[in-house]
Amino acid sequence: MKTAIATSGQLGPFLKRLRTERGLSQTALGQKIGLSQERVSKIENHPENVTFDQILTLLMALDAILTVEPREQAAASSRRTRAADKDAW
């Protein structure tokens, strides 16, 4: 699943979705990376107040990677993905 994230407001819900899709509570995720449940909650709710290293650590614990590409490329990729999804129906 590729997700384009352009703002910190989009990052928090994405991290929460990844965590819940993997069947992890905030407490369980925190234990994997040495953070409290409260800190995981703050990261999900306010990712703009988190270090980049903490975001990468969280992504690693969620078995996800960060990919950065130019906006034009991301928009074209997103259009292709939506078109493929429509064809699948």
Gaussian input, Z-matrix of N, CA and C with variables (Angstrom, degrees):
# hf/3-21g

backbone

0 1
 N
 C     1     B1
 C     2     B2     1     A1
 N     3     B3     2     A2     1     D1
 C     4     B4     3     A3     2     D2
 C     5     B5     4     A4     3     D3
 N     6     B6     5     A5     4     D4
 C     7     B7     6     A6     5     D5
 C     8     B8     7     A7     6     D6
 N     9     B9     8     A8     7     D7
 C    10    B10     9     A9     8     D8
 C    11    B11    10    A10     9     D9
 N    12    B12    11    A11    10    D10
 C    13    B13    12    A12    11    D11
 C    14    B14    13    A13    12    D12
 N    15    B15    14    A14    13    D13
 C    16    B16    15    A15    14    D14
 C    17    B17    16    A16    15    D15
 N    18    B18    17    A17    16    D16
 C    19    B19    18    A18    17    D17
 C    20    B20    19    A19    18    D18
 N    21    B21    20    A20    19    D19
 C    22    B22    21    A21    20    D20
 C    23    B23    22    A22    21    D21
 N    24    B24    23    A23    22    D22
 C    25    B25    24    A24    23    D23
 C    26    B26    25    A25    24    D24
 N    27    B27    26    A26    25    D25
 C    28    B28    27    A27    26    D26
 C    29    B29    28    A28    27    D27
 N    30    B30    29    A29    28    D28
 C    31    B31    30    A30    29    D29
 C    32    B32    31    A31    30    D30
 N    33    B33    32    A32    31    D31
 C    34    B34    33    A33    32    D32
 C    35    B35    34    A34    33    D33
 N    36    B36    35    A35    34    D34
 C    37    B37    36    A36    35    D35
 C    38    B38    37    A37    36    D36
 N    39    B39    38    A38    37    D37
 C    40    B40    39    A39    38    D38
 C    41    B41    40    A40    39    D39
 N    42    B42    41    A41    40    D40
 C    43    B43    42    A42    41    D41
 C    44    B44    43    A43    42    D42
 N    45    B45    44    A44    43    D43
 C    46    B46    45    A45    44    D44
 C    47    B47    46    A46    45    D45
 N    48    B48    47    A47    46    D46
 C    49    B49    48    A48    47    D47
 C    50    B50    49    A49    48    D48
 N    51    B51    50    A50    49    D49
 C    52    B52    51    A51    50    D50
 C    53    B53    52    A52    51    D51
 N    54    B54    53    A53    52    D52
 C    55    B55    54    A54    53    D53
 C    56    B56    55    A55    54    D54
 N    57    B57    56    A56    55    D55
 C    58    B58    57    A57    56    D56
 C    59    B59    58    A58    57    D57
 N    60    B60    59    A59    58    D58
 C    61    B61    60    A60    59    D59
 C    62    B62    61    A61    60    D60
 N    63    B63    62    A62    61    D61
 C    64    B64    63    A63    62    D62
 C    65    B65    64    A64    63    D63
 N    66    B66    65    A65    64    D64
 C    67    B67    66    A66    65    D65
 C    68    B68    67    A67    66    D66
 N    69    B69    68    A68    67    D67
 C    70    B70    69    A69    68    D68
 C    71    B71    70    A70    69    D69
 N    72    B72    71    A71    70    D70
 C    73    B73    72    A72    71    D71
 C    74    B74    73    A73    72    D72
 N    75    B75    74    A74    73    D73
 C    76    B76    75    A75    74    D74
 C    77    B77    76    A76    75    D75
 N    78    B78    77    A77    76    D76
 C    79    B79    78    A78    77    D77
 C    80    B80    79    A79    78    D78
 N    81    B81    80    A80    79    D79
 C    82    B82    81    A81    80    D80
 C    83    B83    82    A82    81    D81
 N    84    B84    83    A83    82    D82
 C    85    B85    84    A84    83    D83
 C    86    B86    85    A85    84    D84
 N    87    B87    86    A86    85    D85
 C    88    B88    87    A87    86    D86
 C    89    B89    88    A88    87    D87
 N    90    B90    89    A89    88    D88
 C    91    B91    90    A90    89    D89
 C    92    B92    91    A91    90    D90
 N    93    B93    92    A92    91    D91
 C    94    B94    93    A93    92    D92
 C    95    B95    94    A94    93    D93
 N    96    B96    95    A95    94    D94
 C    97    B97    96    A96    95    D95
 C    98    B98    97    A97    96    D96
 N    99    B99    98    A98    97    D97
 C   100   B100    99    A99    98    D98
 C   101   B101   100   A100    99    D99
 N   102   B102   101   A101   100   D100
 C   103   B103   102   A102   101   D101
 C   104   B104   103   A103   102   D102
 N   105   B105   104   A104   103   D103
 C   106   B106   105   A105   104   D104
 C   107   B107   106   A106   105   D105
 N   108   B108   107   A107   106   D106
 C   109   B109   108   A108   107   D107
 C   110   B110   109   A109   108   D108
 N   111   B111   110   A110   109   D109
 C   112   B112   111   A111   110   D110
 C   113   B113   112   A112   111   D111
 N   114   B114   113   A113   112   D112
 C   115   B115   114   A114   113   D113
 C   116   B116   115   A115   114   D114
 N   117   B117   116   A116   115   D115
 C   118   B118   117   A117   116   D116
 C   119   B119   118   A118   117   D117
 N   120   B120   119   A119   118   D118
 C   121   B121   120   A120   119   D119
 C   122   B122   121   A121   120   D120
 N   123   B123   122   A122   121   D121
 C   124   B124   123   A123   122   D122
 C   125   B125   124   A124   123   D123
 N   126   B126   125   A125   124   D124
 C   127   B127   126   A126   125   D125
 C   128   B128   127   A127   126   D126
 N   129   B129   128   A128   127   D127
 C   130   B130   129   A129   128   D128
 C   131   B131   130   A130   129   D129
 N   132   B132   131   A131   130   D130
 C   133   B133   132   A132   131   D131
 C   134   B134   133   A133   132   D132
 N   135   B135   134   A134   133   D133
 C   136   B136   135   A135   134   D134
 C   137   B137   136   A136   135   D135
 N   138   B138   137   A137   136   D136
 C   139   B139   138   A138   137   D137
 C   140   B140   139   A139   138   D138
 N   141   B141   140   A140   139   D139
 C   142   B142   141   A141   140   D140
 C   143   B143   142   A142   141   D141
 N   144   B144   143   A143   142   D142
 C   145   B145   144   A144   143   D143
 C   146   B146   145   A145   144   D144
 N   147   B147   146   A146   145   D145
 C   148   B148   147   A147   146   D146
 C   149   B149   148   A148   147   D147
 N   150   B150   149   A149   148   D148
 C   151   B151   150   A150   149   D149
 C   152   B152   151   A151   150   D150
 N   153   B153   152   A152   151   D151
 C   154   B154   153   A153   152   D152
 C   155   B155   154   A154   153   D153
 N   156   B156   155   A155   154   D154
 C   157   B157   156   A156   155   D155
 C   158   B158   157   A157   156   D156
 N   159   B159   158   A158   157   D157
 C   160   B160   159   A159   158   D158
 C   161   B161   160   A160   159   D159
 N   162   B162   161   A161   160   D160
 C   163   B163   162   A162   161   D161
 C   164   B164   163   A163   162   D162
 N   165   B165   164   A164   163   D163
 C   166   B166   165   A165   164   D164
 C   167   B167   166   A166   165   D165
 N   168   B168   167   A167   166   D166
 C   169   B169   168   A168   167   D167
 C   170   B170   169   A169   168   D168
 N   171   B171   170   A170   169   D169
 C   172   B172   171   A171   170   D170
 C   173   B173   172   A172   171   D171
 N   174   B174   173   A173   172   D172
 C   175   B175   174   A174   173   D173
 C   176   B176   175   A175   174   D174
 N   177   B177   176   A176   175   D175
 C   178   B178   177   A177   176   D176
 C   179   B179   178   A178   177   D177
 N   180   B180   179   A179   178   D178
 C   181   B181   180   A180   179   D179
 C   182   B182   181   A181   180   D180
 N   183   B183   182   A182   181   D181
 C   184   B184   183   A183   182   D182
 C   185   B185   184   A184   183   D183
 N   186   B186   185   A185   184   D184
 C   187   B187   186   A186   185   D185
 C   188   B188   187   A187   186   D186
 N   189   B189   188   A188   187   D187
 C   190   B190   189   A189   188   D188
 C   191   B191   190   A190   189   D189
 N   192   B192   191   A191   190   D190
 C   193   B193   192   A192   191   D191
 C   194   B194   193   A193   192   D192
 N   195   B195   194   A194   193   D193
 C   196   B196   195   A195   194   D194
 C   197   B197   196   A196   195   D195
 N   198   B198   197   A197   196   D196
 C   199   B199   198   A198   197   D197
 C   200   B200   199   A199   198   D198
 N   201   B201   200   A200   199   D199
 C   202   B202   201   A201   200   D200
 C   203   B203   202   A202   201   D201
 N   204   B204   203   A203   202   D202
 C   205   B205   204   A204   203   D203
 C   206   B206   205   A205   204   D204
 N   207   B207   206   A206   205   D205
 C   208   B208   207   A207   206   D206
 C   209   B209   208   A208   207   D207
 N   210   B210   209   A209   208   D208
 C   211   B211   210   A210   209   D209
 C   212   B212   211   A211   210   D210
 N   213   B213   212   A212   211   D211
 C   214   B214   213   A213   212   D212
 C   215   B215   214   A214   213   D213
 N   216   B216   215   A215   214   D214
 C   217   B217   216   A216   215   D215
 C   218   B218   217   A217   216   D216
 N   219   B219   218   A218   217   D217
 C   220   B220   219   A219   218   D218
 C   221   B221   220   A220   219   D219
 N   222   B222   221   A221   220   D220
 C   223   B223   222   A222   221   D221
 C   224   B224   223   A223   222   D222
 N   225   B225   224   A224   223   D223
 C   226   B226   225   A225   224   D224
 C   227   B227   226   A226   225   D225
 N   228   B228   227   A227   226   D226
 C   229   B229   228   A228   227   D227
 C   230   B230   229   A229   228   D228
 N   231   B231   230   A230   229   D229
 C   232   B232   231   A231   230   D230
 C   233   B233   232   A232   231   D231
 N   234   B234   233   A233   232   D232
 C   235   B235   234   A234   233   D233
 C   236   B236   235   A235   234   D234
 N   237   B237   236   A236   235   D235
 C   238   B238   237   A237   236   D236
 C   239   B239   238   A238   237   D237
 N   240   B240   239   A239   238   D238
 C   241   B241   240   A240   239   D239
 C   242   B242   241   A241   240   D240
 N   243   B243   242   A242   241   D241
 C   244   B244   243   A243   242   D242
 C   245   B245   244   A244   243   D243
 N   246   B246   245   A245   244   D244
 C   247   B247   246   A246   245   D245
 C   248   B248   247   A247   246   D246
 N   249   B249   248   A248   247   D247
 C   250   B250   249   A249   248   D248
 C   251   B251   250   A250   249   D249
 N   252   B252   251   A251   250   D250
 C   253   B253   252   A252   251   D251
 C   254   B254   253   A253   252   D252
 N   255   B255   254   A254   253   D253
 C   256   B256   255   A255   254   D254
 C   257   B257   256   A256   255   D255
 N   258   B258   257   A257   256   D256
 C   259   B259   258   A258   257   D257
 C   260   B260   259   A259   258   D258
 N   261   B261   260   A260   259   D259
 C   262   B262   261   A261   260   D260
 C   263   B263   262   A262   261   D261
 N   264   B264   263   A263   262   D262
 C   265   B265   264   A264   263   D263
 C   266   B266   265   A265   264   D264

   B1=1.4368
   B2=1.5265
   B3=1.3126
   B4=1.4518
   B5=1.5182
   B6=1.3139
   B7=1.4498
   B8=1.5115
   B9=1.3168
   B10=1.4590
   B11=1.5192
   B12=1.3216
   B13=1.4615
   B14=1.5118
   B15=1.3212
   B16=1.4628
   B17=1.5265
   B18=1.3443
   B19=1.4636
   B20=1.5270
   B21=1.3135
   B22=1.4677
   B23=1.5258
   B24=1.3363
   B25=1.4586
   B26=1.5231
   B27=1.3205
   B28=1.4633
   B29=1.5265
   B30=1.3223
   B31=1.4640
   B32=1.5230
   B33=1.3068
   B34=1.4645
   B35=1.5212
   B36=1.3573
   B37=1.4668
   B38=1.5290
   B39=1.3313
   B40=1.4581
   B41=1.5299
   B42=1.3233
   B43=1.4676
   B44=1.5293
   B45=1.3201
   B46=1.4636
   B47=1.5282
   B48=1.3378
   B49=1.4625
   B50=1.5265
   B51=1.3337
   B52=1.4688
   B53=1.5239
   B54=1.3299
   B55=1.4673
   B56=1.5235
   B57=1.3307
   B58=1.4634
   B59=1.5286
   B60=1.3416
   B61=1.4652
   B62=1.5239
   B63=1.3077
   B64=1.4587
   B65=1.5289
   B66=1.3280
   B67=1.4601
   B68=1.5162
   B69=1.3217
   B70=1.4662
   B71=1.5207
   B72=1.3097
   B73=1.4617
   B74=1.5252
   B75=1.3091
   B76=1.4661
   B77=1.5257
   B78=1.3081
   B79=1.4698
   B80=1.5205
   B81=1.3409
   B82=1.4668
   B83=1.5233
   B84=1.3279
   B85=1.4656
   B86=1.5234
   B87=1.2993
   B88=1.4581
   B89=1.5175
   B90=1.3210
   B91=1.4660
   B92=1.5187
   B93=1.3345
   B94=1.4701
   B95=1.5240
   B96=1.3347
   B97=1.4647
   B98=1.5255
   B99=1.3272
   B100=1.4559
   B101=1.5198
   B102=1.3309
   B103=1.4611
   B104=1.5205
   B105=1.3145
   B106=1.4630
   B107=1.5253
   B108=1.3235
   B109=1.4660
   B110=1.5186
   B111=1.3265
   B112=1.4646
   B113=1.5234
   B114=1.3379
   B115=1.4670
   B116=1.5239
   B117=1.3303
   B118=1.4605
   B119=1.5298
   B120=1.3209
   B121=1.4594
   B122=1.5250
   B123=1.3211
   B124=1.4654
   B125=1.5262
   B126=1.3182
   B127=1.4741
   B128=1.5286
   B129=1.3353
   B130=1.4601
   B131=1.5239
   B132=1.3097
   B133=1.4653
   B134=1.5192
   B135=1.3111
   B136=1.4707
   B137=1.5303
   B138=1.3312
   B139=1.4692
   B140=1.5289
   B141=1.3190
   B142=1.4658
   B143=1.5336
   B144=1.3240
   B145=1.4630
   B146=1.5271
   B147=1.3191
   B148=1.4588
   B149=1.5244
   B150=1.3206
   B151=1.4601
   B152=1.5270
   B153=1.3026
   B154=1.4605
   B155=1.5284
   B156=1.3127
   B157=1.4642
   B158=1.5298
   B159=1.3322
   B160=1.4698
   B161=1.5288
   B162=1.3240
   B163=1.4678
   B164=1.5216
   B165=1.3263
   B166=1.4644
   B167=1.5221
   B168=1.3270
   B169=1.4602
   B170=1.5202
   B171=1.3249
   B172=1.4584
   B173=1.5254
   B174=1.3204
   B175=1.4631
   B176=1.5258
   B177=1.3192
   B178=1.4588
   B179=1.5314
   B180=1.3241
   B181=1.4662
   B182=1.5253
   B183=1.3453
   B184=1.4602
   B185=1.5192
   B186=1.3138
   B187=1.4620
   B188=1.5295
   B189=1.3444
   B190=1.4611
   B191=1.5260
   B192=1.3175
   B193=1.4581
   B194=1.5155
   B195=1.3003
   B196=1.4574
   B197=1.5151
   B198=1.3270
   B199=1.4498
   B200=1.5156
   B201=1.3136
   B202=1.4568
   B203=1.5199
   B204=1.3211
   B205=1.4560
   B206=1.5258
   B207=1.3306
   B208=1.4621
   B209=1.5287
   B210=1.3201
   B211=1.4640
   B212=1.5251
   B213=1.3531
   B214=1.4601
   B215=1.5184
   B216=1.3201
   B217=1.4552
   B218=1.5256
   B219=1.3186
   B220=1.4621
   B221=1.5219
   B222=1.3246
   B223=1.4653
   B224=1.5293
   B225=1.3186
   B226=1.4665
   B227=1.5254
   B228=1.3157
   B229=1.4567
   B230=1.5238
   B231=1.3078
   B232=1.4609
   B233=1.5192
   B234=1.3290
   B235=1.4612
   B236=1.5343
   B237=1.3447
   B238=1.4645
   B239=1.5270
   B240=1.3244
   B241=1.4614
   B242=1.5234
   B243=1.3287
   B244=1.4707
   B245=1.5245
   B246=1.3269
   B247=1.4665
   B248=1.5208
   B249=1.3195
   B250=1.4721
   B251=1.5283
   B252=1.3342
   B253=1.4626
   B254=1.5210
   B255=1.3334
   B256=1.4663
   B257=1.5143
   B258=1.3428
   B259=1.4601
   B260=1.5272
   B261=1.3376
   B262=1.4623
   B263=1.5224
   B264=1.3125
   B265=1.4563
   B266=1.4806
   A1=108.36
   A2=115.68
   A3=120.80
   A4=108.52
   A5=116.58
   A6=121.24
   A7=108.97
   A8=116.33
   A9=120.92
   A10=108.24
   A11=115.52
   A12=121.68
   A13=107.63
   A14=115.46
   A15=120.49
   A16=113.02
   A17=116.93
   A18=120.21
   A19=110.26
   A20=115.72
   A21=119.24
   A22=110.30
   A23=117.19
   A24=120.84
   A25=112.91
   A26=117.23
   A27=121.52
   A28=111.45
   A29=116.05
   A30=120.30
   A31=112.52
   A32=117.54
   A33=120.97
   A34=113.40
   A35=117.87
   A36=118.96
   A37=112.98
   A38=116.79
   A39=120.02
   A40=110.85
   A41=116.61
   A42=120.13
   A43=110.64
   A44=116.26
   A45=119.90
   A46=110.46
   A47=117.00
   A48=120.47
   A49=110.99
   A50=116.87
   A51=119.80
   A52=111.03
   A53=115.48
   A54=120.16
   A55=110.94
   A56=116.76
   A57=119.10
   A58=111.60
   A59=117.60
   A60=119.98
   A61=111.65
   A62=116.38
   A63=120.15
   A64=111.92
   A65=115.67
   A66=120.55
   A67=114.34
   A68=116.54
   A69=120.55
   A70=111.26
   A71=115.67
   A72=120.30
   A73=107.68
   A74=116.91
   A75=119.98
   A76=109.82
   A77=116.46
   A78=120.63
   A79=110.92
   A80=116.76
   A81=120.69
   A82=110.89
   A83=117.13
   A84=119.95
   A85=110.15
   A86=116.23
   A87=120.22
   A88=112.47
   A89=116.66
   A90=120.72
   A91=111.31
   A92=117.23
   A93=120.63
   A94=112.13
   A95=116.56
   A96=119.66
   A97=113.51
   A98=116.55
   A99=119.80
   A100=115.04
   A101=116.69
   A102=120.81
   A103=109.49
   A104=115.76
   A105=120.13
   A106=109.72
   A107=116.02
   A108=120.96
   A109=109.71
   A110=116.43
   A111=120.66
   A112=111.20
   A113=117.07
   A114=120.40
   A115=110.63
   A116=117.52
   A117=120.32
   A118=109.47
   A119=116.91
   A120=121.13
   A121=111.16
   A122=116.94
   A123=120.33
   A124=111.32
   A125=116.65
   A126=120.26
   A127=109.99
   A128=116.92
   A129=120.22
   A130=112.25
   A131=116.62
   A132=120.41
   A133=114.34
   A134=117.25
   A135=121.61
   A136=110.79
   A137=117.52
   A138=119.44
   A139=112.95
   A140=117.19
   A141=119.81
   A142=111.90
   A143=117.51
   A144=121.82
   A145=112.65
   A146=116.95
   A147=122.25
   A148=109.13
   A149=116.31
   A150=118.84
   A151=109.13
   A152=114.68
   A153=120.62
   A154=109.99
   A155=116.29
   A156=120.72
   A157=111.06
   A158=117.34
   A159=119.85
   A160=110.87
   A161=116.86
   A162=119.50
   A163=110.17
   A164=117.41
   A165=120.38
   A166=111.32
   A167=117.55
   A168=121.33
   A169=110.32
   A170=116.06
   A171=120.59
   A172=110.70
   A173=117.17
   A174=120.68
   A175=111.41
   A176=116.45
   A177=119.99
   A178=110.28
   A179=116.81
   A180=120.49
   A181=111.48
   A182=116.40
   A183=121.17
   A184=112.30
   A185=116.17
   A186=122.77
   A187=111.39
   A188=114.28
   A189=121.16
   A190=108.36
   A191=115.69
   A192=120.33
   A193=109.66
   A194=115.37
   A195=122.38
   A196=108.32
   A197=116.63
   A198=122.25
   A199=107.69
   A200=116.98
   A201=121.33
   A202=108.14
   A203=116.09
   A204=120.42
   A205=108.53
   A206=116.82
   A207=119.72
   A208=110.92
   A209=116.66
   A210=121.17
   A211=112.57
   A212=117.92
   A213=119.51
   A214=110.47
   A215=115.84
   A216=121.07
   A217=110.31
   A218=116.91
   A219=121.19
   A220=110.29
   A221=117.48
   A222=120.73
   A223=110.68
   A224=117.42
   A225=121.18
   A226=110.16
   A227=117.07
   A228=121.66
   A229=110.38
   A230=116.63
   A231=121.67
   A232=110.60
   A233=117.30
   A234=120.79
   A235=110.55
   A236=116.86
   A237=120.25
   A238=110.54
   A239=116.98
   A240=121.16
   A241=110.57
   A242=117.03
   A243=120.46
   A244=110.52
   A245=117.64
   A246=121.12
   A247=110.01
   A248=117.78
   A249=121.66
   A250=109.58
   A251=116.93
   A252=120.32
   A253=110.89
   A254=117.65
   A255=121.26
   A256=110.65
   A257=117.01
   A258=120.77
   A259=111.90
   A260=115.98
   A261=119.96
   A262=111.61
   A263=118.17
   A264=121.29
   A265=108.01
   D1=117.22
   D2=175.15
   D3=-95.29
   D4=137.19
   D5=178.05
   D6=-133.60
   D7=124.69
   D8=176.26
   D9=-83.52
   D10=126.88
   D11=179.41
   D12=-124.12
   D13=118.81
   D14=-178.63
   D15=-111.29
   D16=-13.55
   D17=-178.38
   D18=-137.99
   D19=160.00
   D20=177.11
   D21=-65.26
   D22=-27.86
   D23=177.57
   D24=-64.75
   D25=-23.24
   D26=176.79
   D27=-88.41
   D28=-25.29
   D29=-176.73
   D30=-68.80
   D31=-44.99
   D32=-177.71
   D33=-56.12
   D34=-53.86
   D35=178.40
   D36=-61.36
   D37=-33.53
   D38=177.63
   D39=-64.37
   D40=-45.38
   D41=178.91
   D42=-62.11
   D43=-41.78
   D44=179.11
   D45=-63.45
   D46=-42.87
   D47=179.34
   D48=-62.20
   D49=-43.59
   D50=177.19
   D51=-58.60
   D52=-45.66
   D53=-178.29
   D54=-61.45
   D55=-47.11
   D56=-177.06
   D57=-70.60
   D58=-34.48
   D59=176.29
   D60=-63.31
   D61=-27.65
   D62=179.05
   D63=-90.85
   D64=4.94
   D65=175.49
   D66=71.96
   D67=26.81
   D68=-178.25
   D69=-105.86
   D70=138.07
   D71=169.81
   D72=-82.20
   D73=167.82
   D74=175.38
   D75=-60.75
   D76=-37.87
   D77=179.61
   D78=-63.87
   D79=-46.93
   D80=-178.70
   D81=-63.65
   D82=-42.28
   D83=178.20
   D84=-63.80
   D85=-44.25
   D86=178.72
   D87=-58.85
   D88=-40.49
   D89=179.16
   D90=-64.30
   D91=-34.34
   D92=179.31
   D93=-64.50
   D94=-30.88
   D95=-174.18
   D96=-119.49
   D97=9.23
   D98=175.23
   D99=77.36
   D100=31.76
   D101=177.31
   D102=-121.05
   D103=156.48
   D104=176.77
   D105=-77.78
   D106=162.32
   D107=175.49
   D108=-59.40
   D109=-38.31
   D110=-179.65
   D111=-61.77
   D112=-39.58
   D113=-179.68
   D114=-68.79
   D115=-40.50
   D116=177.46
   D117=-61.69
   D118=-41.71
   D119=177.44
   D120=-60.41
   D121=-44.26
   D122=179.01
   D123=-63.61
   D124=-37.95
   D125=178.43
   D126=-64.05
   D127=-44.51
   D128=-179.90
   D129=-67.40
   D130=-36.75
   D131=-176.06
   D132=-88.74
   D133=-23.67
   D134=-178.62
   D135=-142.27
   D136=64.32
   D137=-176.95
   D138=-64.89
   D139=-16.25
   D140=177.90
   D141=-69.26
   D142=-15.79
   D143=-179.66
   D144=-102.94
   D145=22.90
   D146=-175.11
   D147=-119.07
   D148=148.41
   D149=176.68
   D150=-73.82
   D151=154.33
   D152=178.17
   D153=-60.57
   D154=-37.98
   D155=178.86
   D156=-60.65
   D157=-40.09
   D158=178.91
   D159=-66.09
   D160=-38.22
   D161=177.67
   D162=-64.23
   D163=-44.00
   D164=178.45
   D165=-63.23
   D166=-39.35
   D167=178.12
   D168=-63.57
   D169=-42.74
   D170=178.14
   D171=-62.92
   D172=-44.95
   D173=178.13
   D174=-60.95
   D175=-40.83
   D176=179.27
   D177=-62.60
   D178=-43.14
   D179=179.54
   D180=-66.06
   D181=-25.74
   D182=178.80
   D183=-92.79
   D184=8.28
   D185=179.74
   D186=56.81
   D187=46.64
   D188=178.88
   D189=-128.78
   D190=160.17
   D191=177.13
   D192=-124.93
   D193=160.86
   D194=176.52
   D195=-103.36
   D196=126.19
   D197=176.33
   D198=-121.15
   D199=131.75
   D200=179.76
   D201=-116.19
   D202=132.70
   D203=178.11
   D204=-144.67
   D205=158.27
   D206=178.40
   D207=-58.51
   D208=148.12
   D209=-178.18
   D210=-54.16
   D211=-41.73
   D212=-178.75
   D213=-59.08
   D214=-42.77
   D215=-179.74
   D216=-65.92
   D217=-42.66
   D218=-179.17
   D219=-63.70
   D220=-40.99
   D221=179.57
   D222=-64.82
   D223=-43.52
   D224=179.12
   D225=-64.34
   D226=-42.23
   D227=179.36
   D228=-62.98
   D229=-41.40
   D230=179.57
   D231=-64.20
   D232=-40.89
   D233=178.25
   D234=-63.79
   D235=-41.15
   D236=178.71
   D237=-63.89
   D238=-41.32
   D239=-179.63
   D240=-63.78
   D241=-44.77
   D242=179.08
   D243=-63.24
   D244=-40.45
   D245=179.23
   D246=-64.16
   D247=-41.97
   D248=179.32
   D249=-64.87
   D250=-39.54
   D251=178.73
   D252=-62.83
   D253=-40.82
   D254=178.43
   D255=-64.10
   D256=-40.00
   D257=178.87
   D258=-64.29
   D259=-30.22
   D260=-178.71
   D261=-70.07
   D262=-22.97
   D263=-179.86
   D264=-79.65

